[in-house]
Amino acid sequence: MLVPVTRFMNPTVLVMIWICLVARTGFAEQSLEQAASDPTASLISVQVENHYTGSYHGSNDTSNTALVRAAMPYKTGQLSHISRATLPYVTDSRAGESGLGDLILFDLVVFEQAWGRWGLGPVAQLPTASNDQIASEKWALGPAFGFVANQDGMLWGLFNQNLFTVAGDDDRKDVDVSIVQPIFDYDLPGSWSLSASDMNITYDWNRNAWSSLPLGVKLANFTKLGTTPVQLSGAYEYDFQDRFNGKGWTINLTAKFIFPL
């Protein structure tokens, strides 16, 4: 069994090291209002989310997960990147356990176009979870790809991540998944927007089946807290895949803080 070095490091420290490393280089520019709803956006942001699942298929179990997601743009030569880290904390699981989850990192090389933007790069999962009931005990790596198009006050596009096990505990199930996130955001009056939720449509290559088929909607408002731009949003999702006793309905609340360059 491989014992990951991240077991001996605080995952929060890993995120801070990552931010410090990429902050040493230049940044790309982008409209704050547009970038707030775009997972491929080139801007510095930190978002705090809370995901409450009120039902599971086949049971009345509930769960709750909070997460912090930080994004940082930078450049290497003529190439523009957007790097992002996501660190979840399970406050209540179906088994009654709590603790840090696995850290997800991706780094996209982005290419600006007249119609919008596209990008590609690697995505990785690090086994940083603090509880065996929550942990995957797996290192995973794969490609990520995304594009976003702009049209008449509307964003639309697609973001895809693929994770495949490269090392870890042989006694644990491998992480071999492809995740598709549709992107749709429509501007409303008064700095409001209506969009698709951050739904992760997931294909499990070990089961050869879709393990998650969520559909959701999100309402957001772009405002300021003091002098800091922030997008506040609430979303509702329902997962229609009921074959694997997965999630039923989920409510997500998010505050995304944006730091102008």
PAPADREN-613101 format. One record per residue (C-alpha): residue in three letters; z, y, x. Coordinates in pm, whole numbers, plus 50000, padded with zeros to 5 digits. Layout:
BEGIN
AlaZYX
...
This chain:
BEGIN
Met500005000050000
Leu499095034450131
Val501975059250127
Pro500385093950082
Val501615121650307
Thr501885143950001
Arg504965123949899
Phe506775142650176
Met505465177150081
Asn506295199249787
Pro503035202049581
Thr503775238849519
Val503685244149895
Leu500285226649905
Val498915251049647
Met500305281149838
Ile498795268550165
Trp495445264149990
Ile495575299949851
Cys496475314350192
Leu493605295750363
Val490865306850125
Ala492245342250095
Arg491305348550459
Thr487635352550371
Gly485565375950151
Phe485355375249772
Ala482605377149512
Glu482505403649238
Gln482255397248863
Ser483075413148527
Leu486665405348433
Glu485985400848061
Gln483175376048127
Ala484975357948406
Ala488145352248201
Ser486355326147986
Asp484325310148266
Pro485665280648474
Thr483005287648740
Ala483865324848764
Ser484285341549103
Leu487625358949057
Ile491245355349159
Ser493285342148868
Val496475323248792
Gln496915307248452
Val499945291148295
Glu499335266048017
Asn501415245247779
His499885214747609
Tyr501825199847317
Thr500485167347174
Gly501875162046825
Ser500495127246760
Tyr498945096846921
His496545071946765
Gly498595042646645
Ser501985059646680
Asn503995090846601
Asp504825097546967
Thr504685132947105
Ser504405147147457
Asn504325180547636
Thr502775191547965
Ala502905225448139
Leu500515233648420
Val499655260948667
Arg496025266448765
Ala495035290349045
Ala491445300549129
Met490255318749441
Pro486725329949539
Tyr485715331849906
Lys482685330850134
Thr481535309450425
Gly478635327950586
Gln476125335250311
Leu477595309650071
Ser479915319849787
His482635295449677
Ile485115292749393
Ser488105271049477
Arg490665259749217
Ala493935240349217
Thr495605225448909
Leu499195212848919
Pro500675198048599
Tyr504325192748514
Val505095167748239
Thr508125180648050
Asp508145152047797
Ser506105119947807
Arg505795091547557
Ala508155071447777
Gly510645100047788
Glu509945107248156
Ser509295141148317
Gly508095154048654
Leu505185167548855
Gly501765152648801
Asp498845147349040
Leu497265177749205
Ile493565184049133
Leu491465205249373
Phe487835215049354
Asp485585237849555
Leu482235248949414
Val479455266049605
Val478115290249343
Phe474645305149309
Glu474085336349101
Gln470945337248887
Ala469395362648650
Trp470425340448356
Gly473955333048482
Arg475375310448751
Trp475465274348869
Gly477495256449131
Leu478315223049289
Gly480865208849528
Pro483645183149573
Val486635176149348
Ala489695156549461
Gln492885142149315
Leu495985140549536
Pro498835116849438
Thr501605142849426
Ala503345130449109
Ser507135128349136
Asn507685100448882
Asp506275065148891
Gln505755065448512
Ile503515096248547
Ala501885089548885
Ser498505073348938
Glu499405065249303
Lys495725070349383
Trp493615093249599
Ala490325101249425
Leu487235120749528
Gly483835129049380
Pro481235155649298
Ala481605184949058
Phe478815205148898
Gly478675233648650
Phe476505261248507
Val477075290648273
Ala474405311848103
Asn474885346947956
Gln473165357347635
Asp473955386047393
Gly477755386147420
Met477885348447450
Leu478595323747729
Trp477425287847716
Gly477195260147969
Leu478705228148103
Phe481195217748370
Asn481325182248505
Gln483875165548736
Asn483735129948871
Leu486685112449033
Phe486545078449202
Thr489415060949380
Val489165061049760
Ala492715049349852
Gly496165042949709
Asp498425016149568
Asp496374984549505
Asp498744974349226
Arg497875005349020
Lys494805010748805
Asp491925028448980
Val490955063848878
Asp487205061748812
Val486285088048553
Ser483635113748468
Ile484805144648279
Val482475167748088
Gln483675201547961
Pro481295220347728
Ile481505258247764
Phe480935281347469
Asp482425316047423
Tyr481445342747170
Asp482655378747192
Leu484435393146888
Pro485425429646822
Gly488575443646979
Ser488535423047303
Trp488855390447106
Ser486715359847164
Leu486125326546990
Ser485285296647205
Ala485355259347250
Ser488695247247378
Asp488975234047734
Met488245199347603
Asn487785172047864
Ile485335146147731
Thr486125116447956
Tyr484185084848042
Asp486215056748202
Trp484005036248434
Asn486555007848449
Arg486425003448072
Asn482735012848047
Ala483625034447749
Trp484525069847649
Ser488305072047678
Ser488575107247532
Leu486325124847278
Pro488105157247188
Leu486775185546975
Gly488575218846969
Val488455256346916
Lys490165284847102
Leu490955320647001
Ala491625344947290
Asn492445381547345
Phe491745400547667
Thr494475426347724
Lys496895439447989
Leu500515432348067
Gly501505464048246
Thr498585469848481
Thr497615432948512
Pro494615420848308
Val495435389048117
Gln493725366447870
Leu496095351847608
Ser494785322647408
Gly495705294947168
Ala493655263447108
Tyr493665233246881
Glu492065199946974
Tyr491675166346805
Asp490635135447000
Phe488345113046792
Gln488525083747036
Asp491125060846876
Arg490325028147056
Phe492825032147339
Asn495925045547159
Gly495275079947308
Lys496105115047196
Gly495605126546839
Trp496005164146798
Thr497045188947068
Ile497925226047070
Asn497355245447393
Leu498825279947471
Thr497555298047782
Ala498155330447972
Lys495495336948237
Phe496405364948479
Ile493545381748663
Phe493915401048989
Pro491105426149054
Leu489875428049415
